[in-house]
Amino acid sequence: MYTQQKCYRPFHSPMDPCPPREIKCYSTPPQLYMPYQPPGLQQFDPRVALRKGTLWPALFDPYPKKKPYREEGE
């Protein structure tokens, strides 16, 4: 199974003057996991598709509503 949210722990030097972020996260687009359009793919109603920006629910990727990462110590 895949997830669209990926996280990693970046290297930070002991000489770095800025406080480090312990975990960094990013989002990958859903079309990375669908190499071709399968036949009979479910579709949104046309009015809903205009609001969501895509005809296919499998390719819908909304912006996150909150921070995708959590700083340590928060």
C-alpha positions as CSV (number, residue, x, y, z in Angstrom):
1,M,0.0,0.0,0.0
2,Y,1.2,3.5,-0.6
3,T,0.6,6.8,1.1
4,Q,0.7,10.3,-0.4
5,Q,2.4,11.7,2.6
6,K,6.1,11.0,2.9
7,C,8.3,11.9,5.9
8,Y,12.0,11.7,6.6
9,R,14.6,12.9,9.2
10,P,17.0,15.3,7.6
11,F,20.7,15.5,8.7
12,H,21.5,18.6,10.8
13,S,25.0,19.6,11.7
14,P,26.0,20.4,15.3
15,M,27.4,23.6,13.9
16,D,24.1,24.7,12.3
17,P,23.0,28.0,13.8
18,C,19.3,27.4,13.2
19,P,17.1,25.1,15.3
20,P,16.7,21.9,13.3
21,R,13.4,20.4,12.2
22,E,13.4,16.8,13.4
23,I,10.9,15.5,10.8
24,K,10.2,17.0,7.3
25,C,7.1,15.8,5.3
26,Y,5.9,16.3,1.8
27,S,3.0,15.2,-0.4
28,T,3.3,13.2,-3.6
29,P,0.8,13.5,-6.4
30,P,-1.7,10.5,-6.8
31,Q,-0.9,10.0,-10.5
32,L,2.6,8.6,-9.5
33,Y,0.8,5.5,-8.3
34,M,-1.4,5.0,-11.4
35,P,0.7,4.3,-14.5
36,Y,-2.3,4.3,-16.8
37,Q,-6.0,5.0,-16.6
38,P,-7.8,1.8,-15.9
39,P,-11.2,1.3,-17.7
40,G,-14.3,2.0,-15.8
41,L,-12.6,4.3,-13.3
42,Q,-15.2,6.0,-10.9
43,Q,-16.1,9.6,-11.8
44,F,-17.4,12.5,-9.8
45,D,-20.6,14.2,-10.8
46,P,-19.7,17.1,-13.2
47,R,-20.6,19.8,-10.7
48,V,-18.6,18.2,-8.0
49,A,-15.7,17.6,-10.4
50,L,-15.6,21.4,-11.2
51,R,-15.3,22.1,-7.5
52,K,-12.6,19.5,-6.8
53,G,-10.6,20.2,-10.0
54,T,-10.6,16.6,-11.3
55,L,-13.2,14.2,-12.8
56,W,-11.7,11.1,-11.0
57,P,-11.8,10.6,-7.2
58,A,-8.6,8.5,-7.5
59,L,-6.7,11.6,-8.7
60,F,-8.1,14.0,-6.1
61,D,-5.5,15.4,-3.8
62,P,-6.7,18.2,-1.5
63,Y,-4.3,20.5,0.3
64,P,-3.6,19.6,3.9
65,K,-5.7,21.6,6.4
66,K,-3.1,21.5,9.2
67,K,0.7,21.1,9.5
68,P,1.7,17.8,8.0
69,Y,4.5,17.4,10.5
70,R,5.0,17.9,14.2
71,E,8.0,19.5,15.8
72,E,9.5,17.6,18.6
73,G,8.8,19.3,21.9
74,E,5.4,20.7,20.8
